[in-house]
Amino acid sequence: MRILIINGPNLNMLGKREPGIYGSDTLEKINQEIASHAEANNISVEFVQSNTEGVIVDYIQGSHGESGFDGIILNAGAFTHYSYAIRDAISSVDTPVVEVHLSNIHAREEFRHKSVLAGVCIGQISGFGKYSYTLALEYFRINNRR
């Protein structure tokens, strides 16, 4: 099983940016922990991070087909709340996507409560910090969607 993990804007600043909300681990450390969990469960993971909406769209569009991925774990950051381009990209591929967030977006500022992506994702996991990613991995492992 191959899973693509896409991290959006400002997630490259984890460990520095608002550690009270997002934790003190860097994205690199979180990715290492995800990779260890994946390896222990015979799952291949690939990581990408971009602050650019179009790059995220390109990765989503490139995820499907015979040589593609079995699933995507997507933390779109602030794009969650307004990127119809990312929503349309998810809708255009057959690759299942789980939306994840480190913080509980429903317990934060009002503008963060709405996800324009949720309706085209198979599920949303938020509020479990770095474990949101491993919970999403477990979903794919248990359900083996393809």
C-alpha positions as CSV (number, residue, x, y, z in Angstrom):
1,M,0.0,0.0,0.0
2,R,1.2,3.5,-0.9
3,I,0.0,6.6,0.8
4,L,0.8,10.2,-0.2
5,I,1.0,12.6,2.7
6,I,0.5,16.2,1.7
7,N,1.1,19.1,4.0
8,G,0.1,22.6,3.1
9,P,1.0,26.1,3.9
10,N,3.0,27.0,7.1
11,L,3.3,23.4,8.2
12,N,7.0,23.7,7.4
13,M,7.0,26.1,10.4
14,L,5.9,23.5,12.9
15,G,7.9,23.5,16.1
16,K,8.3,27.3,15.8
17,R,4.8,28.5,14.9
18,E,2.3,28.6,17.8
19,P,3.5,25.6,19.7
20,G,0.7,25.9,22.2
21,I,-1.7,25.1,19.3
22,Y,0.4,22.9,17.0
23,G,2.9,21.3,19.4
24,S,6.7,21.6,19.5
25,D,7.6,18.9,17.1
26,T,8.9,19.9,13.7
27,L,7.3,18.6,10.5
28,E,10.5,16.5,9.9
29,K,10.1,14.8,13.3
30,I,6.4,14.2,12.8
31,N,7.2,12.7,9.3
32,Q,9.8,10.4,10.9
33,E,7.2,9.1,13.4
34,I,4.6,8.6,10.6
35,A,7.2,6.7,8.5
36,S,8.1,4.5,11.4
37,H,4.5,3.6,12.0
38,A,3.9,3.0,8.3
39,E,7.0,0.8,8.0
40,A,5.9,-1.3,11.0
41,N,2.6,-1.8,9.2
42,N,4.0,-2.5,5.7
43,I,2.8,0.8,4.3
44,S,4.9,2.9,2.0
45,V,4.6,6.6,2.6
46,E,5.8,9.6,0.6
47,F,5.8,13.1,2.0
48,V,5.3,16.5,0.3
49,Q,4.9,20.0,1.7
50,S,4.1,23.1,-0.2
51,N,3.0,26.6,0.6
52,T,1.6,26.9,-2.9
53,E,-1.9,25.9,-3.8
54,G,-1.1,24.9,-7.4
55,V,1.6,22.5,-6.3
56,I,-0.8,20.7,-4.0
57,V,-3.3,20.5,-6.8
58,D,-0.6,18.9,-9.0
59,Y,0.3,16.3,-6.4
60,I,-3.4,15.4,-6.0
61,Q,-3.9,15.1,-9.7
62,G,-0.8,13.0,-10.0
63,S,-1.9,10.6,-7.3
64,H,-4.4,8.4,-9.2
65,G,-4.2,5.7,-11.8
66,E,-2.4,2.4,-12.1
67,S,0.9,3.7,-10.9
68,G,-0.6,6.1,-8.3
69,F,-1.3,6.0,-4.6
70,D,-3.8,4.0,-2.6
71,G,-4.7,7.0,-0.6
72,I,-3.8,10.6,0.4
73,I,-3.6,12.1,3.9
74,L,-4.0,15.8,3.4
75,N,-3.4,18.6,5.9
76,A,-4.2,21.5,3.6
77,G,-3.7,24.1,6.4
78,A,-5.5,27.4,5.7
79,F,-6.4,26.2,2.2
80,T,-8.9,23.9,4.0
81,H,-11.2,26.9,4.4
82,Y,-11.3,28.4,1.0
83,S,-9.5,26.4,-1.7
84,Y,-12.0,25.3,-4.3
85,A,-9.1,24.4,-6.6
86,I,-7.9,21.7,-4.1
87,R,-11.5,20.6,-3.6
88,D,-11.9,20.2,-7.4
89,A,-8.6,18.3,-7.6
90,I,-9.8,15.8,-5.0
91,S,-13.1,15.4,-6.9
92,S,-11.2,14.8,-10.1
93,V,-9.3,11.7,-8.9
94,D,-10.3,8.3,-7.7
95,T,-7.7,8.4,-4.9
96,P,-9.4,8.4,-1.5
97,V,-8.4,11.4,0.7
98,V,-8.5,11.7,4.5
99,E,-8.4,15.4,5.7
100,V,-6.3,15.8,8.8
101,H,-5.6,18.7,11.2
102,L,-3.3,18.9,14.2
103,S,-5.7,21.2,16.1
104,N,-9.5,20.9,16.5
105,I,-10.6,23.3,13.8
106,H,-14.1,23.3,15.3
107,A,-12.8,24.7,18.6
108,R,-10.9,27.5,17.1
109,E,-11.7,30.8,15.3
110,E,-15.1,30.8,13.5
111,F,-13.4,31.0,10.0
112,R,-11.7,27.7,10.7
113,H,-14.9,25.8,11.4
114,K,-15.8,25.4,7.8
115,S,-13.9,23.0,5.5
116,V,-14.6,23.3,1.8
117,L,-12.7,20.0,1.4
118,A,-14.6,17.8,3.8
119,G,-17.5,17.1,1.4
120,V,-15.1,15.4,-1.1
121,C,-12.9,13.6,1.4
122,I,-13.8,10.2,2.9
123,G,-13.3,11.6,6.4
124,Q,-11.8,14.2,8.6
125,I,-9.6,13.8,11.6
126,S,-8.8,16.8,13.7
127,G,-7.6,17.7,17.2
128,F,-5.3,14.8,17.9
129,G,-2.0,16.6,17.1
130,K,0.5,14.5,15.2
131,Y,-1.6,11.4,15.9
132,S,-4.2,12.7,13.5
133,Y,-1.8,11.4,10.7
134,T,-1.4,7.9,12.3
135,L,-5.1,7.6,12.8
136,A,-5.6,8.3,9.1
137,L,-2.9,5.7,8.3
138,E,-4.7,3.2,10.4
139,Y,-7.9,3.9,8.5
140,F,-6.2,3.0,5.2
141,R,-4.5,0.0,6.8
142,I,-7.7,-1.4,8.2
143,N,-9.8,-0.6,5.1
144,N,-7.2,-1.2,2.4
145,R,-9.4,0.8,0.1
146,R,-8.0,-0.7,-3.1
